């Protein structure tokens, strides 16, 4: 499909996911944190099934959007147990944050694909951007720091989300002080550039818009979807490499961390930036499509992801 860049012109309207956030993730984490560290992962997982059943029964909107997504990812109508499995996977990754934030990585069997790429990038002393999605667990990616001390990872996110993350981390582990770059401020790019200059990786979730930013039409699971171009455009302006990242939950205590090169803007000049960004967004969409199909229960966008944004028009 030829990339078609479009602008979402609804300057004051929030995106559908922002208006209808997945309910209970922060509340669930606080409740589970109280019992998880005391009773261990095996026993504290038991309530997850009740919580997942509750959301399966009493979140009709999320259930409807999950059904559409799984139909596309699986290539057929999903069974009820498969739809429930996606919700349980979501609850599990939230629960496991308690242990991962406390650096109890020994509780998990964590495998890595693309580790050599990341280590070579780190050894070069040149920073890079890690572009993830609302897929699996970001916290498990920090296990890489256990294998490689000195590896620096910052997270770029909007200020409201940053406040929530900080509050949640403080409740679980007051010693956990994440390096977060608040987006939406004039100096955000300067702070990201500073991290990159020190050889750090800067992570950003690039699969959602806030409803008032440029987007690009891509094909995802055979349907037209709209992805924000801002994260990739920032990487192009900063002339840095970009890697796709995901921490995929694969049952029991198993996680699989993947890194794939998506783009390298190191030599991209201003006149070629627009085309390079368009191609990189397409590549990101293709990699995201790949993991939605291979690990379908790790996708946690419980909203109308394929909805055409209101006020979209061609640039």
Secondary structure, DSSP 8 states (H G I E B T S, - for coil): ---EEEEE--TT---HHHHS--TTHHHHHHHHHHHHHHHHHHHHTHHHHHHHHHHHHH-HHHHHHHHHHHHHHHTS---HHHHHHHHHHHHHHHHHHHHHHTT-GGGSEEEEESHHHHHHHHHHT--EEEEE-SBB-SGGGGGHHHHSTT--EEEEEEHHHHHHHHHHHHHH-TT----EEEESSTTHHHHHHHHHHTT-EEEEE-S---SSSEEEEEEETTEEEEEESHHHHHHHHHT-EEEEEEEEE-STTEEEEEEEEEEE-TT--GGGHHHHHHHHHHHHHHHHHHHHHHSGGGB---S-TT---TTEEE-
